C-alpha cells in the first residue's frame, strides 16, 4: 500500500504560504528612505547595530531589495563598520533563505523561483562550487534571494555557499555602503572609496557577464 504523499502536500501548503507572503511583502512593504531608516535605527542607541543586522537579515530573506539597508548602514555607522554590519546581515539572511529552501525541497523552490529558476538551476548543475555561485551573485538582474533559495534547494554544499556569499556580495555591499558614507559625511577618503568600489563592481560585473555569455554560446 502506497504511503500518502504527506510531505508533498505539506510542501505545497508551505509554498503557497511563502509565495503569498513574499508577494505581499514585495507589493505592500516599502522600506523608508535611507535618512528616515538611519534615524529610526539610530534611535535605539547602543543596540542600533543589533537592530540593523536583524532587520537587514529579515529583508535579505525576502524579495525586497537590500539597497536602502546598505546605504543606511554607511550613513549611520560609517563605511567600514557599516560594511561589516551589512555583510553580517547579508550572510545571516542568505543562510536563513538557504535553510528554508532545504526544508521546502527542490520542486517547491523551483516553482517559487519563477523566471529565475532556469538561470539558477543551469549554473548550479554545471558547478556547485564557489565560482559558480559567486558569478550568480554578480550577474546583472539576479538579486540575492533566488541564489539563496536555489543553492539550498538544489544541493549546493554549505561551505561553498558561505564562501561565495562573502566573495560575491562584498563588492556590491562595499559600493552601496560607500554611497551612504558619502551622503552622510563626504570627504576625500569616502569619495575615493566610493569611486574605487564602484569601479570594482563594474569590472567584476563585466567579467562575469562576458564569461556567462561565452559559456552560453559555447565559446568559453
N, C-alpha and C positions, 0 to 999 in steps of 0.2 A: 504494500500500500504506500503510495507516494505521500511524503510529508507536505502539508500545506505550505505554500511559499510565504510564511510569515515575514521572513526577512525582507523579501522584495516588497511586500505590502507596506511594511514599516518604512522602508527607504523611500518609497513613493510618497508616503504621507509627509515624511521629513522634507523631501524635495519640494513638495507643494508649499509647505510652510516656509521653507527657505526662500524659494522664488518670490512668494508674496511679500515676505519681509524685506528682501533686497529691493524689489520693485518699489515698495512703499518708501524705503529709505532714499532711493535714488530720485524719486519723483517729488517727495514731500519735504525731505530734510535738507536744509541749506545751512551749512556752517556760516557763522558770522564772518565778516571781513576780518582780515588779519589784525587791524587795530583793536577792534572790539574783542576778538579772541585773545589777544595779548593781555588786554585789560582784565577780562574775566578770569583767565588762568592766573595772572599775576596777583589777583586779589586773595589767593589762597596763601600768600606769604611763603614761608619756608617749604610748604608742601606743594608749591606750584609745579615743581618738576615731576612729582608723582602724578598729579592731575594731568599734566601734559602727556606723559608717557602712557598713562592709562587710556586717555581719550584718543591719542594717536593710534594705539594698538586696536581699539574698537573700530575706528574709521578704516584702518587698513584691512580689516576683515570684510568690509562691505565694498560695493562698487563706488562709494562716494570718493571722489578724488582727494588725495592726501596733500595736494599742493599747498593749500592755505595753512595746513598744520605746520609744514616745514617752514614756510615764510614767517609764521607767527613765532615759531621756535627761535629763529635767527633774531627776530626783533626783540624777543623777551629775554633770551639768555646770552645773546652774542653768538658769533659764528661757531667757534669750536665747541663750547658747551651745548649750543643748540644742535650742532651736528651729531654729537654723541647721543643726546637725548632722542633726537629724531631717529637715529639708527636703532636705538633700543626699541622705540615704538614700532618701527617698520618690521624688525626681526620678530618681535613678540606677536604682532598682528599676523605676520606671514606664517608663523608656526601654528597659531590658532586656526587659520584657514587650512593649513596642511593637515592638521589633526582632524578637523571636521570632515575634510574630504575623504580621509581614510575610513571614517565611520560611515559615510554615505555610500562609498563604493564607486567603481568605475562607470557603470552605466548611468547612475543617477547624476554624477558630476558632469558627464558628457552632455546630458540634457541641460544642466544648469549653465554650462559654459556658452551655449548657443553658438554665435558666429565665431567665437574664439576657439572652439573645440578642435577644428581641423589643424590650425596652426600649432596649438599646444601638443596635440597627440602626435603629429608628424615629427616635431622636434624631439619629443621625449622618446619616441620609438627609435629614432636614429641614434640617440645617445643620451642616457640619463645622467651624464656627468656634469661637472661644474661648468664647462664651456657652453654646453647646450642651454642650460638654464640661465646662465649669465647673458647669453645672446637674447633669450626671451625677455629678460629684464630690460635690455637696451633697445629692443626693436620698437620702432615708431608705431604708435597706435595700440600697443598691448599694455594695459595697465597691470598693476601688481596682482590684483585678486585672481584673475584667471590662471596666472602662473602658480600661485599658491595652491589653488584647488586642483589644478591639473596635475601638479607634481605629487600631491598627496594621493590622488585617485589612481594615477597610472603607474604607481610603484617606484617613484624616484626615492633613492635612499636619503635618510635624514642628513647625514654629514655633507654630501654634495649639495643638498638643498640649502643648508645653512651657509655653506661657503659661497654658493652662487648668490644667495640673498645679500650677503655682505658685499661681495665684489660687484654685483650688478646694480645694487641700489645706491652704493656710496657716491658715485659721480653725480647722479641726479639729485640726491639729497643735499650734497655739498653745494650745488648750484642754487637750489631753492632756498636753503638756509642763508646763503650769502646775500640773496635778494633782501631778505628780512633784515639782516645785519646792516646793509647799506641804507635801507629805508629808515631804520631807527637811528643810526649813528654813522653817517657817511664819513669816510676817512680814506686816505691814500691806501692804507692796508686793506680795508674791507672792499674797496673798489677793485684793487688788484686781485684779491681772492675771487671776487665775483667774475672778473674777466677770465681769469685762468680756469676757473671751474666750468664756466660755460664753454670755453674753447675745448676743454677735455670732453665734455658731454657731446658736443657737436662732432668731434673727431671720432669718438667711440661709436656714436650712432651711425656715422657714415661708414665706418669699417664694418660694423655689424650688418648694415643694410646691404652693402656690396657682397659680403660673404653669403648672406641668405639668398640674394638674387642669383649669385653664381651657382649655389647648390641647387636651386630650383630649376635653372636652365641646363644643369649638367656640366657646367664648365669649372666648378670648384673642386 
